[in-house]
Amino acid sequence: MNATGAWMRLLDTRGLARGVTTKAVAGFYEETLAARPVFGVGDGSNTAGTALATRTAFASEDISVDARVKPDIRELAQRYGLHGGMIIPLVANDVSIGTLSVVDERIRKFTDDEISLVSAFAD
């Protein structure tokens, strides 16, 4: 997909917590964890938790200005120069287990085919 990086947050008893990240976005990922160690699921407080609760992909041409993204995360995206983004629910044996996020330094609209490809991987 030629994206800058990706990370996963895995579901635990508290919500979406630590997972793994690619090296290219490790600083952004670590700062989001410091700001929000756990994302609630299904409470409307964040896009990742909503994507997981609804099992629906979230995509944005520019997460650094998208009003659906919380202000602190938008600010971090601006600082790290991240723009295009998607969040895909991770599901195993019909059980939600986390989210996979993909980001790009370019403003970009992820195509339906790209979202479908990542969704197939996530399933």
C-alpha positions in Angstrom: 0.0 0.0 0.0 3.0 2.3 0.2 1.9 3.7 3.5 4.3 5.2 6.1 3.6 2.8 9.0 1.1 0.8 11.0 0.3 -0.3 14.5 -2.0 -2.5 16.4 -3.8 -2.0 19.7 -5.1 -5.2 21.3 -8.2 -5.6 23.4 -7.8 -6.4 27.1 -10.3 -6.1 30.0 -9.9 -2.3 30.2 -10.2 -1.6 26.4 -7.8 -1.1 23.6 -4.3 -1.2 25.1 -0.7 -1.7 23.9 0.1 -3.7 20.9 2.9 -3.4 18.3 4.1 -0.8 15.8 6.4 -0.4 12.8 9.6 1.5 13.4 8.5 4.4 11.2 5.7 5.5 13.4 7.0 4.3 16.8 7.4 7.8 18.2 3.8 8.7 17.3 2.5 5.4 18.7 4.4 5.7 22.0 3.1 9.3 22.5 -0.5 8.2 21.9 0.0 5.5 24.5 1.4 8.0 26.9 -1.6 10.3 26.3 -4.1 7.5 26.2 -2.8 4.2 27.6 -6.2 2.6 27.0 -8.9 3.5 24.4 -12.5 2.8 25.5 -14.5 0.5 23.2 -18.0 1.5 22.1 -18.3 4.6 24.3 -17.8 7.1 21.5 -14.6 8.5 23.0 -12.3 7.5 20.1 -12.3 6.4 16.5 -10.4 3.1 17.2 -12.9 2.0 19.9 -15.8 2.9 17.6 -14.4 1.0 14.7 -13.9 -2.1 16.9 -17.4 -1.9 18.5 -19.1 -1.5 15.2 -16.7 -3.7 13.3 -16.5 -1.0 10.7 -13.4 0.4 9.0 -12.6 4.1 9.7 -10.7 6.0 7.0 -9.6 9.6 6.8 -7.8 11.5 4.1 -6.1 13.6 6.8 -6.2 12.6 10.4 -4.3 15.7 11.4 -7.5 17.9 10.7 -10.3 15.4 10.8 -12.9 16.4 13.4 -13.7 12.7 14.0 -10.2 12.3 15.5 -9.8 13.6 19.0 -7.8 16.9 19.3 -4.8 15.4 21.2 -4.3 12.7 18.5 -4.8 15.3 15.7 -2.1 17.4 17.3 0.3 14.4 17.5 -0.4 13.6 13.9 0.4 17.2 12.9 3.7 17.1 14.8 4.7 13.8 13.2 3.5 14.8 9.7 0.9 12.0 9.5 -2.2 12.5 7.3 -4.0 9.7 5.6 -5.2 7.0 8.0 -7.4 4.0 8.4 -8.4 1.8 11.4 -9.5 -1.7 10.8 -11.1 -4.0 13.4 -9.1 -7.1 14.2 -11.5 -10.1 14.5 -10.5 -13.8 15.2 -13.1 -16.5 15.2 -15.8 -13.9 15.2 -14.4 -12.3 18.4 -13.1 -8.7 18.4 -9.5 -8.7 19.5 -8.1 -5.2 18.6 -7.5 -2.7 15.8 -5.0 -2.3 13.0 -4.1 1.3 12.1 -2.3 2.3 8.9 -1.1 5.8 8.3 0.7 7.8 5.6 2.6 11.0 5.5 0.6 12.0 2.4 -2.9 13.3 2.4 -4.6 10.4 0.7 -7.9 8.7 0.3 -7.5 4.9 0.9 -9.3 3.1 -1.8 -12.1 0.6 -1.2 -9.7 -2.1 -2.5 -7.0 -1.1 0.0 -9.5 -1.0 2.9 -10.8 -4.5 1.7 -7.3 -5.8 1.5 -6.4 -4.7 5.1 -9.8 -5.9 6.4 -9.2 -9.4 4.9 -5.8 -9.5 6.6 -7.4 -8.3 9.9 -10.0 -11.1 9.7 
